[in-house]
Amino acid sequence: MSWLLEKAYSLMQEYLVLDTKQVDELDLLTLLIEHYEEAHYPVLPPSPIDAIKFRLEQLGKPESELAEILGARSRQSEILSGKRKLSLSMIRKLHEVLNIPAASLIRAY
């Protein structure tokens, strides 16, 4: 696998002067590397809790903001600790207010 990465890197260094054959080779190497990484190092989607925490962090908001969105501090604590599952109405609110994809919030955890 490392030789594929080295070859792809080498071709990218010469990217501005690649001929058609080299561009095709780089495309093929890229596809092979992507396939290998998907098979051996899959990126798993985040849990709903991780998605919420990440989005709050992105927005620069404290976790206490979740209590305001959901209407109760106890809910915030229970949800973030995994003691309480998200309800459909909570998922809708989080999707609307924080713009978290609904698919990220409905995953089992």
C-alpha positions in Angstrom: 0.0 0.0 0.0 2.8 2.4 0.8 4.1 2.2 -2.7 0.7 3.4 -4.0 0.8 6.4 -1.7 4.4 7.2 -2.7 3.6 6.9 -6.4 0.5 9.1 -6.1 2.5 11.7 -4.1 5.2 11.7 -6.7 2.7 12.3 -9.5 0.9 15.0 -7.6 4.3 16.8 -7.2 4.5 16.9 -11.0 0.8 17.7 -11.4 1.2 20.8 -13.5 3.3 19.0 -16.1 1.4 15.6 -16.2 0.6 14.1 -19.6 -2.7 12.2 -20.2 -1.1 8.9 -19.4 0.1 10.2 -16.0 -3.2 11.8 -15.2 -4.9 8.5 -15.9 -2.4 6.7 -13.7 -2.9 9.2 -10.9 -6.7 8.8 -11.2 -6.3 5.0 -11.0 -4.0 5.2 -8.0 -6.4 7.5 -6.3 -9.3 5.1 -6.8 -7.2 2.2 -5.5 -6.1 4.1 -2.4 -9.8 5.2 -1.7 -11.0 1.6 -2.1 -8.2 0.3 0.3 -9.0 3.0 2.9 -12.7 2.3 2.8 -12.2 -1.4 3.2 -9.5 -1.3 5.9 -10.2 2.1 7.7 -13.9 2.8 7.4 -15.0 6.2 8.9 -18.0 5.4 11.1 -20.7 8.1 11.5 -20.8 9.7 14.9 -23.3 8.7 17.5 -26.2 11.2 18.0 -24.6 12.4 21.2 -21.2 13.0 19.5 -23.0 14.8 16.6 -24.7 17.1 19.1 -21.5 17.9 21.0 -19.6 18.5 17.8 -22.2 20.8 16.4 -22.4 22.8 19.6 -18.6 23.1 19.6 -18.6 24.2 15.9 -21.1 26.9 16.8 -19.1 28.0 19.9 -22.0 27.2 22.2 -21.8 25.6 25.6 -23.5 22.3 26.2 -26.0 24.2 28.4 -27.4 25.5 25.2 -28.9 22.1 24.7 -31.1 22.6 27.8 -32.5 25.8 26.2 -33.3 24.0 22.9 -34.9 21.0 24.6 -36.6 23.0 27.4 -35.0 21.3 30.5 -31.6 21.1 32.0 -32.3 17.6 33.3 -33.0 16.4 29.7 -29.7 17.9 28.6 -27.8 16.0 31.3 -29.6 12.7 30.7 -29.2 12.9 26.9 -25.5 13.8 27.0 -24.8 11.0 29.5 -26.7 8.4 27.4 -29.4 7.8 30.1 -32.1 9.2 27.9 -32.8 8.6 24.2 -33.8 11.3 21.9 -37.5 11.5 21.1 -38.8 12.4 17.7 -39.7 16.0 18.9 -36.2 16.4 20.3 -34.7 15.2 17.0 -36.8 17.7 15.1 -35.8 20.6 17.4 -32.1 19.7 17.1 -32.4 19.4 13.4 -34.2 22.8 13.0 -32.2 24.8 15.6 -28.7 23.3 15.2 -29.0 22.2 11.6 -27.8 18.7 12.5 -28.8 16.2 9.8 -31.7 14.1 11.0 -30.0 11.0 9.8 -27.2 11.6 12.3 -29.7 12.0 15.2 -31.8 8.9 14.5 -28.9 6.4 14.6 -29.1 3.8 17.4 -26.8 4.4 20.3 
